[in-house]
Amino acid sequence: MRILHFADAHIDMANYGRHDPQSGLPLRVLDFLKSLDTIIDAAIKEKVDLVIFAGDAYKDRIPAPTFQREWGKRIMRLSQAKIPTILLVGNHDVSPSIGRAHAIEEFQTLRVPYIHVISKLSFLGPSELGIPIQILGVPWLPRSAFFANSEYDGDEKLKTVYEDIQERLSKKIEEWLNLVDPLLPVVLTAHASIEGAKLGSERTIMIGSDLMLSGSFVKNQKFDYVAMGHIHKAQNLNGPGPEPDDKTLECHPPVIYPGSIERVDFGEAKDAKFFVIADIKRGETKVEWHELKNIRPFIKRYLELKSAEGVTAQLKKALPTPKKMRDAIVKLTVEYPRDFEKLIDENEIRAYTGETFEFHLIKRPQITLARVGDRYKNITSLTPLELLDLYWKANHLTDAVEVEALQKLAAQVLDGNNQQPG
């Protein structure tokens, strides 16, 4: 069987840039749709037997109808090409409220031909898929469903719930593995984190704590391929990844995170983006990493100004050339003594970065202790609340009512953290 595996499309990521005047869509959304088109084109051209999407079609659990339309267009191409397709529900596709529809529910409700939505633990075989393969599907498992039935309270509740989920999941998978046809390939697909996986991102896209699957769970040799989603860095946790110089010993089964289809934030600035085509036989799998080209560059630079001479020139030198920054999303973080503030010619810097897709100048003026009074001369003796008070002054937060409210909230948090569990 020849399958195409991708994950974490997040096609509604519109947190940078402008809108396209013709389509009205944010240009960043078009970046994600371009990668998605490349993947769909590859599935049809390569005549794969199955497509597995391992979760997170969107960033928003309640996507705008326009984004649902664009996602639907691409998935319908797979249906029209008669390619069986698995759509796994990820954490960004499911509402935290019990009973509410998930973001890709329409394909399930309308029973779109060849499209199979996995929104609960599922075992799909040849009778459901129409092809000789067996799929064990594990969508995002929200804690809320388990909390509602948990008998545990207090600080150990979260840990106990996760242990409960892991135990139930392991038992269910073992039940299914006892039922599989030993002559047909078996694929596990899950939207979850695995112990030891490299995150790579700033994790602004991830929400809350994760259920951690153990390495032994996913590396069960009864599986012939493990198609993961949720972590944005492309990697194989049981063999060589996409890097050409990766000399990791190849093991069975491949445990693959293909990663997100576009860079989501500056934490992914150095990450290449991929989808995977795998040839799967019982007990043997060959993996091909396909790099997505023309991904929007993210460039981040840091500068600490120590000299007042030629400040703007120093900022330019810290950045790449305008040619290298063209169409990139660029962030320059600058730390400097507050006295240098007037020496930064922001207009000139923005002119220098005029060909970027978007430019962010993050200015961090450093306050000196002498400016906030003798009370803070010895910083090592300050309490956390006194340090916070210093922070508000350093950032020109002068609204006394707001400062007082923030200090009270901080005091409550600190007091709660200092309490010992009963």
N, C-alpha and C positions, 0 to 999 in steps of 0.2 A: 504494500500500500504506500502511496506517495501522498504525504500530507503537507499542508502549509500552515505554519503556526505563527501568530502574531498576538500582541496584547497591548493594553494601555494606550488606546488611540487618543482619548481626551480631546476630541475634535473641537470642543467649544472653548479652548484656551485662548482667550482674547485679552490677556493682561498686558500686552505690549503693542504699540504701533497704531496705525490708522485703519480706516475702512477703505475697501475697494469701491470706487465710484460706480462701477458697472453692476456688480453683483450686490453691493450693499453689505457684504460680509466683511468682518475684520480681516485684515491681511494676514494676521497670525493664524486665524482659522483656515485660511486658504493654504498656509504652509502644511498644516496637519492633513487637510484634505488631499493635497498633492501626494503626500506619502501614502495615504490610504489608497488613492488611485493606483499608485505604483504596485502596491500589494495585490489589489484586486486584479489588475492587468496580468501580474505574474501568475496568479492562481489559474486564470483562464488560459493563458498562453502555454503554461507548463502542463495543463490538463491534469491537475492534481485530483486525487480521489476524494480528498476531504480537506476542508479548511477548519482550523480551530482558532477561534478568537477567545483568549483567556481572560477577558473581563476589562471593565472600565472603558466603555464607549465614550463617556463624557467626563468632564470635571464636576459638573453640577448634577445633583441627583434629580433636579427638575429642569431638564434642558429646554431651551426655547424651541418652539415649533420649527423655526428655520433650521436649527441645527439637527433636529430629528429628521427633517426632510432630506438634508444632505447625507446623513448617515444611512437613511433608508434607501436612497438612490443607489449607493454603493453595494449594500447588502442584496438588493433586488437583482443586481447584475449577476451575483453568484447563483441566486435562485433561477434566473433565466438561463444560465449556463448549465443548470442541472447538477451543480456541485453541492453535495451534502455539506452543510456548514453548522458548526457548533458555536453558539453564542453563550458564553459563560457570564453570569451576572457577577460584577465586581463590587467593591465597597462604594464606588462613586456612582453605581447604577441603582443601588437599593436605598430606599427610605428607611431611616431609623424607626419610623412609626409602624407598628405591626398592622398589617392589613392594607397598606397603601401599595399601589402599583409600582413596580420598578421601571427604570427608564427605557428598557427595551421590551416591555410587555407586549407591545403591539404585534410583534412577530409571532408571539405565542398565542395571543387572542385571535388573530386573523388566520392562524395556521398556514403561514406562508410556505409553499412547497419547498422542500429540501432544507429549510431552516429549522434548526432544533435549539430552542432556548433552554438552558439549564439554570433554573432558579432555586433548585433544592437538590440534595444528594440524589444522584441519578446513575443508573446503569443502562446504557444503550448498546444494543447488539445489532447484528445483521438485519433482524426483523424490523427494527425502527429506522436504521440508517440506509438499508438497501445495499450495503457493501460489506465485505467480510472483515470486519474489525469490531473491537469491543472497547467502549469508552466508559470510564468511571469518572463521573463529573462531581467536583466539589466547588460550588460557588462560594462567594464570601459568606461566612457564617457570622451574623451579627450577634453581639453579646446580649442584646436586649431579649432575644427569644429565650436564652438560657437563664438570664437573670429572673425572668418572670416565674420560672419554675424552680429556682434555686432555694434550697433550704438553709443556705448559709448567709450570715450577716457579718458586718464588720470589715476589718481591714483585710481579712483573708478571703473575702468573697470573690474578688476578681481573679485571684490566683486559682481558687477552687473551680470557678466557672471554666477557665481555660483548660484546666486539667480534665474537667468533665467533658468538654468538647473534644479534646484530643482522644480520650478513652473511647467515647462513643464513635468517633470517626474511624479509629483503628479497627474497632469491632465490625463496623459496617463494611469497610473495605475488605477485611478478611472474609466476611460472609460472601461478598461478591466474587472474590478471587477463587473461592471454592466452587463457584458456579460457572466460571468462564470455560469456554471451549479451549482446550490446551493446544489446538492446532491453529488458532487464529491469534493475531497480534492483539495485545492489551495496552491501552493508553490511559494514563491518569492525567486529567487536567484539573487544575486547582487555582483559585485566586487567593493567595495567602503568602506569608513569609516563611522562609526556611532558615533554621539555625545555620549560621556560618555564611549566609549570602552577603555579598557586598552591596551596600545600599547605593553609594555613588552620588545620590541627590541630596539637596538641602532638606528634602522630605516635606516641602511646603505642600505638596500634592497629597500627602498621606494624612489621614485623620485618625486620631486616637491611637490606643495601643493595639498591637497586632497579636493574633493567634500565631504562635510559632510552631511549625511542623518540624519534627525531628528529621535529621539526615537519614537515619535508618528507615524511617517511614517511607520516604520518597525514593530511596535507592533499592527498594525491594526488587529483586531480579525477576519477579513474576511480571513486572511491567516491562514493556518494550520501548516506551517513550513516556516522559513526564513533561507535559506542556503547562508551564507555569505563567502566571500573571501577577501583577501588583508591584514588583520591584522594577525600577526603571533602568537599571544597569544590565546590559546584555552579558550573560554568563552561563556556563555549564557547570553545575555543582558536582558532576560525576565524570568529568573528562575535560578535554581541551575546549576553550571558549573561542570567540571570534578572532582574537589577536593572532596574527600569523606566527609569532614567535612563542606561542603557548605550548610548552612541552609536557603539559599534564598528561598522565597516563590515561588512555581512553578506557572507560569502564561502561558496563551495561547495567541499567539503562541510562541514556542521556537524561539529565535533569536540567531543563532549559528554561531560563528567563530570556526571551528575545529582547526585552526592554521596551521602553516607550517608542512610539514611531516618530517623534520629534523631540527636540530639547524643550523641557518644560521650564527650567529655571537655571540660574547661574551655577548651581551645584552639578549640572550636567554639561557644563561648558566644554569639557574635554572628551565627552562620551560620543563615540560613533553610534549610529542607530541601525537596527537590523530587523529583518524577519527571517524565518527559518523554513527551509524545505527539507523534509526528512523522508528517506526511503526505509520503510519499516517491514521487517519480517519477524516471525516468531524467534526470539532469542538473538536477533541481529538488527542493528539500526545504523544507517549512514546519515550523518547530519551535514547539511550545506547552509552556511551563514551567508545571507545576501544583504550587503550593506545598502542602506538607503542613501542616495546621493543628493547633493544640493540642499543639505539640511541647513537651516538658518544658523549662522555662527553666533555664539555667545562669547564675549570677551570681557574678562574682568581684570582690573589692575588695581594695585594699592601703592600709595606713596605717602611717606612721612616727611613733611617739610621740616628741615632743620636750619635752613639758611633763608634769609629774607631777600637774597639776591636773585633776580630773575625768576620770580615765583611762577609766573605764567609759562615761561619757557621750561621750567622743571615739570610742570603738569603735562605739557605737550610731549616732552621726552619720555614720560612714563607711559604714554599711549603708543599704539602702533601707528604706522603711516596712514593717512586718509584713505589710500588705496586699499590697504588691508582691512580697514574698518568699514568699507563700503557695504551697505545692506546688512551689517551686523547689529546685534543688540549689545551695547557697550556700557560697562559700569566702571567708573573710576572713583575709588574711595580715598579721600585725602585727610590725613590727620596733621594738625599744625597748631602752633601757639596762637591764642586768640588775637594777639597783636598783628598777625599776618592777614587777618580777614580782608582788609581793604586792598591788599596787594594782589588778590586773586581777580583777574579780569575774566569773569565768567562768560561775557559776550564773545570774547576772543576764543575761548575754549570751545564754545558751542559752534562758532564759525568753523573751527578746525575740524570738528566732528560732524559737520553738516551733511555728509554723505552716509552717515549711519542710518540704520532703520530706526533706532531709538538710542538716545544717550542719557545716562544717569550720572550726575556728579553728586557724590555723597560727601558732604563736608562735615568734618568732625573736629571742631575747634576744641582745644584742650584748655581747661580752666586751671589756674594755679591756686594753690591753697591760700596764698596770701590775700587773694581777692574775696574770700568768703569769711574772713575774720579769724582771730586767734583761736577760736573754738576748735578749728580743724587743723591745727598745725601738725599734730602727730596723727597721721592717717591710720597707723596701725592700731591705734586705741579706739577707733570709731566702732560703734555698734552698726548692725545692718540698717537700722532706721536712720541713723545719722548719715550713713553713706548714701542712702536714697535722697535725703534732704540735700546733700551736696550735688547729687545727680540732677535734681530739679533745677538748682541754681545754674549748673553748668549748661543746661539746655534752655535757659531763659523762660522757664515755666514760672510765671509771676502771679498767676491767679491764685490768691491765697485760699479761696474756698476749694478749688480743685486740688491744690497741694494737700490740704488738710484731709480731704476725702481719700486721696491716694495713700497718704500715710496711714490712715485708719485701716484701710483695706489691707495694706502691707503688714500692719501689726497683727491683724487677725490671721493672715496666712502664716506668718512667722510663729505666732503663738500655737497654731494648729500643728505645725511641723515639729514643734518642740515637745508636744505631748506624747507620752509613751502609750502604746496600745495596751488596753486593759486585758 
